[in-house]
Structure formats: C-alpha cells, structure tokens
Amino acid sequence: MRMDRFMAKEKTVYVCSECGHRESKWAGRCVICGAWNTFVEENIKTKMKFSSSEKKTEPIPLSRVCGEEKSRLDCGTEEFNRVLGGGLTADSSVLIGGRPGIGKSTLLLQTAASAKTESVLYVSGEESAAQIKARAVRLDLNENKITLLIENNLESITAAVRSLKPQLVIIDSIQTVICREAGSIPGTVNQMKFSAYELISVCKEIGAALFLTAHVTKDGVIAGPKLLEHLVDTVLYFEDGNDDLRILRAEKNRFGAVDESGFFIMTAKGLLEVKNPSALFTIEREGSVPAGIARAMIMEGSRMLPVEIQALVTPAQSSLSRVFSDKIDGKRISRIAAVIEKQIGVKFSDRDLYINVAGGMRLNDPAADLAVAMALYSSRCDLSIPQSVIFAGELSLAGEIRPIRFADKRARSAAQAGYSLVILPPPGEKGGSWGQGAAAAANIGGCIRLIFSSDGQQK
C-alpha cells in the first residue's frame, strides 16, 4: 500500500452507522439518511501525501477503448450463473448479504469446490479451519483446489492473495477484516470501507474474482456503509422462503440483469439448485378452492412463474384497519384495497387485511396487482376463484388494468402451465386479442364480471 509515502495523524470523527456520513461533531440525527442516534465515534488516521511517483493515466477517446466482454467463470450451478448474468466475471467483485445461518458460507464453499477454476483462496475470519473442514466433508466437496486462510488482518490477507494469485478469492466476512490504519475495532464503517477498497484493488491487480459476504441489519439490508455497495460490481441478497427454500437475488449487477433470481433448497448435503421453480409457489388442491386465493403470472428475471396470492379479510380489531403483509409492500396492499372500494363499492376501510404469498416469495412485479385485488375481493365477498384461472395486470388508481411487460409471453407460459384462462390488460392494437385461453379486462370491474356473474356468484 506504499505507506512509506504518507504521513499520518490521528483524527476523531463521528460516522453514521446507517449510511456512513461523517460529521466533525456528534449529532442526534443524520442529515443524509434521517436516522436517529446512529453516530459513533471513530479515531482514524488521515494520510498526508508529501511525495508522488505514481504513473498518471491519460484521457483517451471512447472510440479507442476495447469493448470486448470479459471472460466469465462457471460457478458450478446454473442458478448461481443465472443471477450473476451468465457466470462470474473475471476480476469482478461480488457482495453477498443475508441473515445469520441462512447458508452464505455453505453456498460459497460449494461454489469454491464446483467453480471451473484452478485455484481458490477461502479466507475466514469467523470460523476455524476444523469447522470449515467438517462442513466440506459433510457436503462431500472436492477440496483439492481450495486453499484455506484463517485470518482477519488485512495486510496478511492481501499478502496471501499476491503470493498465491488465485483465480477466485472468498472473504467470509468483510465485517471481520481489520486494518491497523483504520482503527482497532472490526466492523466499523471506516474499517469496512478501507478493507473492501484494498481487497478489490488487489484482486483486480492479479485478475482474480472476489466474493465478499456481509451481515445484514434487522431490516434485511446489508450492514455497514452504503459506499460498500457502490464499491463492488454486484450486490446479491440471500433470502429464505418457506421451509428450506433459499432465494438468491441480484440488487446490483454491472455485468448482467438486476432482476434475476436463483432458487435453492437447503438439505443435509448442502444447497441444491431448483432448475424449475414453477411448482414452488402454488398449491394444488383437490375439490373447491377456498375464498381469498388468486394466482398471478409474474416475471422473475427471464422466467415466468405462477405464484399463489392468499388473502384474508376480517373485521378490524380496532378503530383503524391494518395491513399484515411481509412479502408484498403493505402500502401497495392498502392502495389496491382503496381502488376496489372506490370503483366497486366493496368496503375495506373497516377491515384488517392479511396477505401471504405461497412459498414465501417477495413480490415486486407490478403485474401481481390484479391477482392481489381479486384475492381481496374473493375473501371479502366469500367467493372462490377457479384454480384454472390466473391473472397478470397492473392496477391504476382509476381501477384500470394497465399494460404490462411481456403480456404475450405470460399468456403462453400460463397455457403451458395448464391454466385454462389468463386475464390480461387489453392488447395494444385496437381490436386485437390475446388468442385462445386468454381474456382481456379493461378495469377491475370488468375482471370481476369475467369471473363472477352479475348476482355475485361464480360463473
């Protein structure tokens, strides 16, 4: 790090633990993120450069820049490759966050053993060598190409990376790495920023790909400064669904799409990829379907998945109605209920609303709006929706069903999945149609009439 070319002096600053904003004096509220009582004192060494022999870079025309795509490393599983955009890009950096015990270390140890690389350096600052060895034996992994380093000192880690020159470096986790120049306590904002920057720089220097694992806060976001996410090329979140389901999502990806997801099942032999997750988020029933059940054809990355929305509408237990939903944004549920109440006249303002997604998937696709609306209406009116019907459409504040991306692909996917009817927004072409097995509804009232007769009974 060429520390001989710098002078250093101690300086006390106050750093927001939520966003990393610095202040020279303690403040009760962060002016950047708005969080209260998050400033912590840090003693850092500021560096004063007094000589420089660095080679300066020269500006070049964009037309002369080589635009060839970088080579990619096969991670050993199709689901992991999918989330990364086709594999791990050489000399890229990936940050993976997830709750304790979800399987981050298991995923990366399996990746270290199965990735199409010749050498892997696995650095652990949380577990002993015996613990990692026991996990590798239990998972029956190929250990030949994995070099293990139990260390949390940044200087020692970077020295090992430069010496071994592995193709893949795994740091588990970035919160445990300590740099003497950034203080003495691991996990602080300054430590994480400095350590991540140095590790990324060294890995780019030797052309190695880098994985960093990170802890998450109680709100499910990666702990530490937001700058950490800006430094890396890719940010992944490892989440859990119902039972043993694990979902890997890309929140940022400089080398691929950010809306892809990978699905895994946690077993005694480690994480097994689910190549066809269509059956994970629906429940097949014999006989009639209970009221409050509707299915949505959502788009998750490049895949179309049928997902079951479950709604329960009950009399409010207090003077104010409440929304209980952890897989769909509660404000979105309230908006949909308000639209139905305004446009259809079915009252929800005196009801408590419970919304669940089968399989535990978190839904962000706007096309799930219509299925949520139909599930709420079905539960409120105690009318069941046939199991063979599926919905895809975004609901406007005026009750209109707005156009969605890849509606024709959703219709084909619904037919292939065995649904006899898919309700979609009107086609863009005047007088057009979606073809056999699909119907268009201009608004929420029209959709209800397609499923139920005018007297409120199921057709």
ChimeraX attribute file (.defattr): number of C-alpha atoms within 10 A of each C-alpha:
attribute: neighborCount
match mode: 1-to-1
recipient: residues
	/A:1	8
	/A:2	5
	/A:3	10
	/A:4	8
	/A:5	14
	/A:6	13
	/A:7	12
	/A:8	14
	/A:9	10
	/A:10	11
	/A:11	11
	/A:12	14
	/A:13	16
	/A:14	19
	/A:15	25
	/A:16	27
	/A:17	21
	/A:18	22
	/A:19	21
	/A:20	23
	/A:21	18
	/A:22	19
	/A:23	17
	/A:24	11
	/A:25	11
	/A:26	17
	/A:27	16
	/A:28	11
	/A:29	14
	/A:30	22
	/A:31	12
	/A:32	12
	/A:33	12
	/A:34	13
	/A:35	15
	/A:36	13
	/A:37	13
	/A:38	18
	/A:39	24
	/A:40	16
	/A:41	16
	/A:42	20
	/A:43	15
	/A:44	19
	/A:45	16
	/A:46	15
	/A:47	14
	/A:48	11
	/A:49	12
	/A:50	8
	/A:51	9
	/A:52	8
	/A:53	6
	/A:54	6
	/A:55	6
	/A:56	6
	/A:57	6
	/A:58	5
	/A:59	6
	/A:60	8
	/A:61	6
	/A:62	8
	/A:63	7
	/A:64	7
	/A:65	8
	/A:66	7
	/A:67	8
	/A:68	6
	/A:69	8
	/A:70	12
	/A:71	11
	/A:72	19
	/A:73	18
	/A:74	18
	/A:75	23
	/A:76	17
	/A:77	18
	/A:78	17
	/A:79	23
	/A:80	24
	/A:81	17
	/A:82	20
	/A:83	26
	/A:84	30
	/A:85	19
	/A:86	18
	/A:87	22
	/A:88	27
	/A:89	23
	/A:90	18
	/A:91	24
	/A:92	22
	/A:93	25
	/A:94	25
	/A:95	25
	/A:96	24
	/A:97	25
	/A:98	23
	/A:99	19
	/A:100	11
	/A:101	8
	/A:102	17
	/A:103	18
	/A:104	22
	/A:105	20
	/A:106	19
	/A:107	17
	/A:108	21
	/A:109	23
	/A:110	23
	/A:111	20
	/A:112	26
	/A:113	21
	/A:114	17
	/A:115	20
	/A:116	15
	/A:117	17
	/A:118	11
	/A:119	20
	/A:120	27
	/A:121	23
	/A:122	21
	/A:123	24
	/A:124	22
	/A:125	18
	/A:126	15
	/A:127	14
	/A:128	13
	/A:129	14
	/A:130	9
	/A:131	11
	/A:132	18
	/A:133	14
	/A:134	11
	/A:135	18
	/A:136	19
	/A:137	13
	/A:138	12
	/A:139	17
	/A:140	13
	/A:141	18
	/A:142	13
	/A:143	17
	/A:144	10
	/A:145	15
	/A:146	19
	/A:147	15
	/A:148	17
	/A:149	17
	/A:150	16
	/A:151	19
	/A:152	22
	/A:153	16
	/A:154	21
	/A:155	17
	/A:156	12
	/A:157	20
	/A:158	18
	/A:159	12
	/A:160	15
	/A:161	21
	/A:162	13
	/A:163	10
	/A:164	13
	/A:165	19
	/A:166	23
	/A:167	21
	/A:168	28
	/A:169	25
	/A:170	24
	/A:171	27
	/A:172	25
	/A:173	24
	/A:174	27
	/A:175	25
	/A:176	22
	/A:177	27
	/A:178	24
	/A:179	20
	/A:180	14
	/A:181	17
	/A:182	21
	/A:183	16
	/A:184	14
	/A:185	16
	/A:186	20
	/A:187	20
	/A:188	24
	/A:189	27
	/A:190	22
	/A:191	27
	/A:192	25
	/A:193	21
	/A:194	17
	/A:195	26
	/A:196	23
	/A:197	14
	/A:198	17
	/A:199	22
	/A:200	23
	/A:201	15
	/A:202	20
	/A:203	24
	/A:204	16
	/A:205	12
	/A:206	16
	/A:207	16
	/A:208	23
	/A:209	23
	/A:210	26
	/A:211	24
	/A:212	23
	/A:213	22
	/A:214	26
	/A:215	21
	/A:216	17
	/A:217	13
	/A:218	9
	/A:219	7
	/A:220	14
	/A:221	16
	/A:222	24
	/A:223	23
	/A:224	26
	/A:225	20
	/A:226	17
	/A:227	15
	/A:228	23
	/A:229	20
	/A:230	11
	/A:231	16
	/A:232	21
	/A:233	18
	/A:234	24
	/A:235	24
	/A:236	23
	/A:237	24
	/A:238	21
	/A:239	21
	/A:240	23
	/A:241	20
	/A:242	13
	/A:243	10
	/A:244	13
	/A:245	22
	/A:246	24
	/A:247	20
	/A:248	22
	/A:249	23
	/A:250	24
	/A:251	16
	/A:252	21
	/A:253	19
	/A:254	14
	/A:255	18
	/A:256	17
	/A:257	18
	/A:258	19
	/A:259	17
	/A:260	22
	/A:261	23
	/A:262	24
	/A:263	25
	/A:264	22
	/A:265	16
	/A:266	18
	/A:267	11
	/A:268	8
	/A:269	14
	/A:270	20
	/A:271	19
	/A:272	17
	/A:273	19
	/A:274	18
	/A:275	12
	/A:276	10
	/A:277	15
	/A:278	14
	/A:279	13
	/A:280	20
	/A:281	19
	/A:282	18
	/A:283	12
	/A:284	8
	/A:285	9
	/A:286	7
	/A:287	7
	/A:288	10
	/A:289	15
	/A:290	17
	/A:291	21
	/A:292	25
	/A:293	26
	/A:294	32
	/A:295	29
	/A:296	29
	/A:297	26
	/A:298	21
	/A:299	24
	/A:300	16
	/A:301	17
	/A:302	11
	/A:303	15
	/A:304	20
	/A:305	23
	/A:306	24
	/A:307	27
	/A:308	26
	/A:309	24
	/A:310	22
	/A:311	26
	/A:312	21
	/A:313	22
	/A:314	15
	/A:315	13
	/A:316	15
	/A:317	11
	/A:318	10
	/A:319	9
	/A:320	10
	/A:321	16
	/A:322	17
	/A:323	17
	/A:324	16
	/A:325	17
	/A:326	15
	/A:327	16
	/A:328	20
	/A:329	15
	/A:330	17
	/A:331	11
	/A:332	16
	/A:333	20
	/A:334	16
	/A:335	16
	/A:336	23
	/A:337	20
	/A:338	19
	/A:339	21
	/A:340	23
	/A:341	16
	/A:342	15
	/A:343	15
	/A:344	14
	/A:345	10
	/A:346	15
	/A:347	14
	/A:348	23
	/A:349	17
	/A:350	16
	/A:351	20
	/A:352	18
	/A:353	25
	/A:354	18
	/A:355	22
	/A:356	20
	/A:357	24
	/A:358	18
	/A:359	19
	/A:360	20
	/A:361	22
	/A:362	17
	/A:363	18
	/A:364	16
	/A:365	19
	/A:366	17
	/A:367	26
	/A:368	25
	/A:369	24
	/A:370	31
	/A:371	26
	/A:372	31
	/A:373	26
	/A:374	28
	/A:375	27
	/A:376	29
	/A:377	28
	/A:378	24
	/A:379	22
	/A:380	21
	/A:381	15
	/A:382	16
	/A:383	20
	/A:384	22
	/A:385	24
	/A:386	19
	/A:387	21
	/A:388	14
	/A:389	19
	/A:390	26
	/A:391	31
	/A:392	31
	/A:393	31
	/A:394	23
	/A:395	26
	/A:396	16
	/A:397	13
	/A:398	12
	/A:399	22
	/A:400	20
	/A:401	26
	/A:402	19
	/A:403	18
	/A:404	18
	/A:405	13
	/A:406	10
	/A:407	20
	/A:408	15
	/A:409	13
	/A:410	25
	/A:411	27
	/A:412	18
	/A:413	18
	/A:414	25
	/A:415	17
	/A:416	10
	/A:417	14
	/A:418	10
	/A:419	18
	/A:420	16
	/A:421	19
	/A:422	25
	/A:423	24
	/A:424	29
	/A:425	25
	/A:426	22
	/A:427	18
	/A:428	9
	/A:429	7
	/A:430	7
	/A:431	7
	/A:432	10
	/A:433	13
	/A:434	18
	/A:435	10
	/A:436	12
	/A:437	15
	/A:438	22
	/A:439	19
	/A:440	19
	/A:441	20
	/A:442	17
	/A:443	21
	/A:444	23
	/A:445	15
	/A:446	15
	/A:447	21
	/A:448	19
	/A:449	16
	/A:450	16
	/A:451	18
	/A:452	17
	/A:453	11
	/A:454	11
	/A:455	7
	/A:456	13
	/A:457	13
	/A:458	15
	/A:459	11
